[in-house]
Amino acid sequence: AQVTDPKTEPDKSAYLELAKWITDVDDDTDETTTSTAYYDGDGTEETTVTGVKEAYSFKGTYDGEDPAMKYIASLKRKTANDRIVWHKIVDSDGKNQHVGIATVTGIKAGSGPAAFECKISYNSIPKTSAVVW
């Protein structure tokens, strides 16, 4: 959903489902870690996660009539805050949703054999809640 107020999640009807003609959705989450071995240990380094950047990559066939794909395609020539959207992921069991502000990158819409690609990365850890239908 387009960001009109970054502090207020939009109504359910404002979201566009990115699903039609999508063949792959990959979890592209990045983690930043540090490793340290302490003198009071046995020399084994302990890994600490210092940052998480949750992201998802979408691939499929572009359909210029699909509202979600059309919206993503409209962002291709935009920069900065114009690439920011509200993003919602619903767990495969349909019980929980993860909602937050995100940035769309890597947009390819209609190139090659009508290919569609984009990456949507949360700008902070999304809020998790039960899905309300």
C-alpha positions as CSV (number, residue, x, y, z in Angstrom):
1,A,0.0,0.0,0.0
2,Q,1.2,3.5,-0.7
3,V,2.5,5.4,2.3
4,T,0.4,8.4,3.1
5,D,1.1,8.4,6.8
6,P,4.1,6.4,8.0
7,K,2.7,6.1,11.5
8,T,-0.8,4.8,10.6
9,E,-1.2,1.5,8.9
10,P,-3.7,1.8,6.0
11,D,-7.0,0.0,5.8
12,K,-7.0,-3.6,4.6
13,S,-8.6,-2.4,1.3
14,A,-5.6,-0.2,0.5
15,Y,-3.2,-3.2,0.1
16,L,-2.6,-4.7,-3.3
17,E,-1.9,-8.5,-3.3
18,L,1.2,-9.4,-5.2
19,A,0.4,-13.0,-6.1
20,K,-1.1,-13.3,-9.6
21,W,1.5,-14.7,-12.1
22,I,4.2,-14.8,-9.3
23,T,6.2,-18.0,-9.6
24,D,8.8,-17.4,-6.8
25,V,8.9,-15.6,-3.5
26,D,12.3,-15.9,-1.8
27,D,13.2,-14.8,1.7
28,D,16.2,-12.6,1.1
29,T,16.7,-11.5,4.7
30,D,20.2,-10.3,5.5
31,E,21.8,-10.5,8.9
32,T,24.8,-8.6,10.3
33,T,26.9,-10.6,12.8
34,T,30.0,-10.2,14.9
35,S,32.1,-13.1,16.3
36,T,34.2,-12.9,19.4
37,A,36.2,-15.5,21.4
38,Y,36.4,-14.7,25.1
39,Y,39.4,-15.6,27.3
40,D,37.1,-17.4,29.8
41,G,35.9,-19.7,27.1
42,D,37.5,-22.5,25.2
43,G,38.5,-20.4,22.2
44,T,35.3,-20.9,20.3
45,E,33.9,-17.7,18.8
46,E,30.4,-16.7,19.9
47,T,28.3,-15.2,17.1
48,T,26.0,-12.2,17.9
49,V,23.4,-11.0,15.5
50,T,23.7,-7.2,15.5
51,G,21.2,-6.4,12.7
52,V,18.5,-7.9,10.6
53,K,17.1,-6.6,7.3
54,E,14.0,-8.7,6.4
55,A,13.4,-8.8,2.6
56,Y,11.5,-10.8,0.0
57,S,12.2,-11.1,-3.7
58,F,9.4,-11.7,-6.1
59,K,9.6,-13.2,-9.6
60,G,7.0,-14.0,-12.2
61,T,5.4,-12.9,-15.4
62,Y,4.5,-9.3,-15.8
63,D,0.8,-8.4,-16.3
64,G,0.3,-4.7,-16.8
65,E,-3.4,-5.1,-15.8
66,D,-2.7,-6.5,-12.4
67,P,-3.0,-3.7,-9.9
68,A,-0.1,-4.8,-7.7
69,M,2.3,-5.3,-10.5
70,K,1.2,-2.1,-12.2
71,Y,1.8,-0.1,-9.0
72,I,5.3,-1.7,-8.5
73,A,6.1,-0.9,-12.1
74,S,5.1,2.7,-11.6
75,L,7.8,3.0,-8.9
76,K,10.6,2.1,-11.3
77,R,11.7,5.6,-12.1
78,K,11.2,7.0,-8.6
79,T,13.7,7.5,-5.9
80,A,14.0,8.0,-2.2
81,N,10.7,8.2,-0.3
82,D,8.7,7.6,-3.4
83,R,9.9,3.9,-3.2
84,I,8.6,3.4,0.3
85,V,5.4,1.3,0.8
86,W,3.4,-0.4,3.5
87,H,4.3,-4.1,3.2
88,K,2.3,-7.0,4.7
89,I,3.4,-10.7,4.7
90,V,0.8,-13.3,5.9
91,D,2.2,-16.6,7.2
92,S,1.4,-19.6,5.1
93,D,-0.9,-20.9,7.8
94,G,-2.9,-17.7,7.7
95,K,-2.6,-17.0,11.4
96,N,-0.1,-14.1,11.7
97,Q,0.7,-11.1,9.6
98,H,3.9,-9.0,9.6
99,V,3.3,-5.3,8.7
100,G,5.7,-2.4,8.3
101,I,7.2,0.3,6.1
102,A,9.4,-1.1,3.3
103,T,11.4,-0.1,0.3
104,V,11.0,-1.5,-3.2
105,T,14.2,-2.2,-5.2
106,G,15.3,-4.2,-8.2
107,I,12.1,-3.5,-10.2
108,K,11.9,-5.2,-13.6
109,A,8.5,-5.1,-15.3
110,G,7.9,-6.2,-18.8
111,S,11.5,-6.7,-19.9
112,G,12.6,-9.9,-21.6
113,P,9.8,-12.4,-22.0
114,A,7.4,-10.2,-19.9
115,A,9.4,-10.7,-16.8
116,F,8.6,-9.3,-13.4
117,E,10.9,-8.9,-10.5
118,C,11.3,-6.8,-7.4
119,K,12.7,-6.9,-3.9
120,I,10.7,-5.5,-0.9
121,S,12.8,-4.9,2.2
122,Y,11.4,-3.8,5.5
123,N,12.9,-0.6,6.8
124,S,12.6,-1.8,10.4
125,I,11.4,-5.0,12.2
126,P,7.7,-5.4,11.1
127,K,4.9,-5.5,13.7
128,T,3.5,-9.1,14.1
129,S,-0.1,-9.6,14.9
130,A,-2.9,-12.1,14.4
131,V,-4.6,-11.9,11.0
132,V,-8.0,-10.3,11.2
133,W,-10.2,-11.3,8.3
